[in-house]
Amino acid sequence: MKEFEVEITETLQRTVVIRAGSRAEAEVLAEEMWNSEEFVLGAEDFVGAEKERMRWSGDKFLHRVRNF
């Protein structure tokens, strides 16, 4: 039996409201809050997934095939 690599990427997404003086400040605050784990995304935040199959010719990597 051969082995094949298949890469699966899941995307989690959530919109949060940040009170700030500007959009730039809100983005900085949101990143700080995310880094300090004030926002922890889970299964309820799932918005999609992609699959990629690695294409090989012998030992030579050719390319990836997305969402096969």
Residue pairs with C-beta under 8 A, 6 or more apart in sequence:
4 53
4 54
5 53
5 54
6 51
6 52
6 53
6 54
7 51
7 52
7 53
7 54
7 64
8 49
8 50
8 51
8 52
9 49
9 50
9 51
9 52
10 46
10 48
10 49
11 46
11 47
11 48
11 49
11 50
12 41
12 42
12 45
12 46
12 47
13 41
13 45
13 47
14 39
14 41
14 45
16 30
16 33
16 39
18 26
18 29
18 30
18 33
19 26
20 26
20 29
30 39
33 39
50 66
50 67
51 66
51 67
51 68
52 64
52 65
52 66
52 67
52 68
53 64
53 65
53 68
54 61
54 64
55 61
55 62
55 63
55 64
55 65
56 62
